[in-house]
Amino acid sequence: MTESTMNPQAQRTQNLMLTAAQDLLSEHGAEAVTHLKVAQNAGVARATVYRHWPDRAAILVDLLRTNADIAPVPPDPGPALADRVTATLATFAKALNGDGGRTLAAMIGLAEWDEDVFAALERMTQFGPMLLRTIIADGIDDGSLVAGSDPGLVVDMLIGPLYFRRLLYHDHLDNTYIEALVRRTITPLLST
């Protein structure tokens, strides 16, 4: 059930539980975000938490999505490829600059040992990198980018520096940096 089709009471309950999960994450780390603890902190039955999120990874995905304000909507296909890539990266940067970056940072280290956290991060790839990969693959297919370019490698070259700069150095990612990154990465691959 999507938020738009959820009844108001269920939506309020879900928001209450997400707030409880966020508090647990902020105060105790991702390992503290469990169905039982979310239920206790939100003052709801554990079954209610399971009704909204069938597994722990689903809670963590929603926390990431909420904190990152991720809107997995592809940019308008009308603009030039470099402009679509820049717009998509700007959306990622906005998410990383805010609470989404802090949530992601808290989860990355734990993902090495916690299968639920790893599953949550893996599910998140459907929103960001997969969207960018589609844009790059479409650019190869329509001849905008050099044939034989590897979409996965190009995505890594674009997204990797954002994660590195934000999560390791805690730099604020601005449009100037994103435009320079796209210029250095995409421009050499454009078909002439």
Summary of the structure (lengths in Angstrom):
residues: 192
radius of gyration: 18.5
end to end distance: 46.5
largest distance: 61.1
contacts: 569
relative contact order: 0.11
helix: 73%
strand: 1%
